[in-house]
Amino acid sequence: MKVGDLVSYVFQASRQRKGLSFDVGLVVETGKYTGNADVKVLWMGNAAHGTRRSLTQKSSHLRVINESR
């Protein structure tokens, strides 16, 4: 996983396969964070309501949807 990758949670893979909505985030930073997190992800949320947020996550809980070049 690297900066610029689009990611989602591993447990939401079945939602994507069924064509249902699922969370999408953008990896904005990598490193070591508290709680064994190793990436910082900007989650898209609802832009109309300004609910975008940046959270540290464990990469083992995420899957890459689209790799950056």
C-alpha positions in Angstrom: 0.0 0.0 0.0 1.4 3.4 -0.9 0.3 7.0 -1.0 -2.3 7.6 -3.7 -3.9 4.1 -3.5 -7.7 3.9 -3.3 -8.7 1.5 -0.5 -11.7 0.0 1.2 -12.2 -2.3 4.2 -11.5 -6.0 3.7 -14.9 -6.9 5.2 -16.8 -4.8 2.6 -15.6 -6.8 -0.4 -18.8 -8.8 -0.6 -20.8 -5.5 -0.7 -18.7 -4.3 -3.7 -19.3 -7.6 -5.5 -23.0 -7.3 -5.0 -23.0 -3.8 -6.4 -23.9 -2.2 -3.0 -22.3 0.9 -1.6 -19.1 0.6 0.4 -16.5 2.9 2.0 -13.7 4.3 -0.2 -10.6 6.1 1.1 -7.4 7.6 -0.3 -4.0 6.7 1.3 -2.5 10.0 2.2 0.5 9.0 4.4 2.3 5.9 5.5 4.4 5.3 8.6 4.1 4.1 12.2 1.2 5.3 14.3 -0.2 4.4 17.7 -2.2 1.3 18.0 -0.1 -0.5 15.3 -1.7 1.6 12.5 0.6 2.0 9.5 -1.3 4.2 7.0 -3.4 7.4 7.2 -6.5 7.3 5.0 -8.7 10.1 4.0 -12.2 8.6 3.9 -14.5 10.2 1.4 -17.8 10.2 3.4 -20.6 12.5 2.3 -19.0 15.6 0.7 -22.3 17.5 0.7 -22.3 17.3 4.5 -18.5 17.8 4.9 -18.0 14.4 6.6 -14.6 13.6 5.1 -12.1 12.6 7.7 -8.6 11.4 8.0 -8.0 8.3 10.2 -5.0 6.1 10.9 -5.7 2.4 9.9 -4.0 -0.9 9.9 -3.2 -1.9 6.4 -4.1 -5.5 7.2 -7.8 -4.3 7.6 -7.7 -2.7 4.2 -7.6 -3.8 0.5 -6.5 -1.8 -2.5 -9.2 -1.0 -5.0 -7.1 1.0 -7.4 -3.3 1.4 -7.2 -1.7 4.7 -7.8 1.0 4.9 -10.6 
